[in-house]
Amino acid sequence: MPKSPRKIVQENVIIETRQLLKIGRSHYISVPKEFLEAHNLKAGDWLPIAANHILKIIPMSESRKMLEIIDEPIEKETQTENTS
């Protein structure tokens, strides 16, 4: 599929097609320059990701909030059965 024209749907929201590249055994996708500049990212920086049916690259400012959620203990609800 050829590269689609860039579409800006909201301020700072860019939608375009990126090609998945295979180098060795790994797969890569490039990140838009505007994203890198907006989040002051450079080669070698670590980027948290969240993935299920959608892959989201998370800027470090947002990832701190995500990591706080992940680190919160999960409270298990206990159910008691009424035997009357």
Secondary structure, DSSP 8 states (H G I E B T S, - for coil): ------EEEETTEEE-----EEETTEEE----HHHHHHTT--TT----EEESSSEEE--HHHHHHHHHHHHS------------
